Amino acid sequence: MKAAFPSTPPTGDGTATAAELLDQAIAWAVRLGSGSADEKTHDECGAWRAAHPSHEQAWQQVQAVEDTFRQVPRMGEAGGALAHGALQAATRLRAQQGRRLFVEEFERTMEDEGLAALLAPTTLDVAPPLSGDHYAQRPILLSAVRPLSQTGGPVISIPAGTGDDGLPVGVQLAGRRGDEAALLQLAASL
C-alpha cells in the first residue's frame, strides 16, 4: 500500500504562489508531525526548505503559528477558552490538509494502478451480537470504514458471508469520484 502522502512535495523554482507555498509547508509539518516521519522524510523536508528562500519563509510562517499555539494558556487561565478555540481551529486545518493529501494519493493510486475500485473489509470483526455493547464496539466497527469514506468518492458495503459464530461480515468497495454507476455495477456482480 502506498503512503498517504506524496513521496516529495514539489520543490519548485520560486514561482509558486504564497498560498501554494504555505500549503506545501503545512504538508511538510503534517508529515513531520504524523509520528511516522523517518530520517529520510526529515532530510527531504530540509531539501525542500533549502531549494528556494521562499520555501524557508513559508516554513518559518507555519512554525511561528505552531509555536504560538504551543504557548497559549490552558483552559481556566485568562483567555484559555479563546486560545483553546484557536487551537482547535488549527488542529482542524491540519486534519483537512492531511485529508486532502490522503485523497490525492488515493486518486493517484487508483489512476496509476488502473483500478475501478478498491476492496477492503467493512469491519475488522464480525457484527456484534444484538445483546452486545454497541456503543463500546462502535469505534472498532467504524475504524475500517472511515478512511475510505474520506476519499470523496462512492463507497458501498456488501455482505460477504458469516463468521464462525454465524454473525455477518461484509466488504466495502471504494470507487473513483463521480463513478457511482461503475461501482454499483461491480458491487452487483459480487
Residue, then its C-alpha position, 0 to 999 in steps of 0.5 A: m500500500k502506498a503512503a498517504f502522502p506524496s513521496t516529495p512535495p514539489t520543490g519548485d523554482g520560486t514561482a509558486t504562489a504564497a498560498e501554494l507555498l504555505d500549503q506545501a509547508i503545512a504538508w511538510a509539518v503534517r508529515l513531520g508531525s504524523g509520528s511516522a516521519d523517518e530520517k529520510t522524510h526529515d532530510e527531504c523536508g530540509a531539501w525542500r526548505a533549502a531549494h528556494p528562500s521562499h520555501e524557508q519563509a513559508w516554513q518559518q510562517v507555519q512554525a511561528v503559528e505552531d509555536t504560538f499555539r504551543q504557548v497559549p494558556r490552558m483552559g481556566e487561565a485568562g483567555g484559555a477558552l479563546a486560545h483553546g478555540a484557536l487551537q482547535a481551529a488549527t488542529r482542524l486545518r491540519a486534519q483537512q490538509g492531511r485529508r486532502l493529501f490522503v485523497e490525492e494519493f488515493e486518486r493517484t493510486m487508483e489512476d496509476e494502478g488502473l483500478a475501478a475500485l478498491l476492496a477492503p473489509t467493512t469491519l475488522d470483526v464480525a457484527p456484534p451480537l444484538s445483546g452486545d455493547h454497541y456503543a463500546q464496539r462502535p469505534i472498532l466497527l467504524s475504524a475500517v470504514r472511515p478512511l475510505s469514506q474520506t476519499g470523496g468518492p462512492v463507497i458501498s458495503i456488501p455482505a460477504g458471508t458469516g463468521d464462525d459464530g454465524l454473525p455477518v461480515g461484509v466488504q466495502l468497495a471504494g470507487r473513483r469520484g463521480d463513478e457511482a454507476a461503475l461501482l454499483q455495477l461491480a458491487a452487483s456482480l459480487 
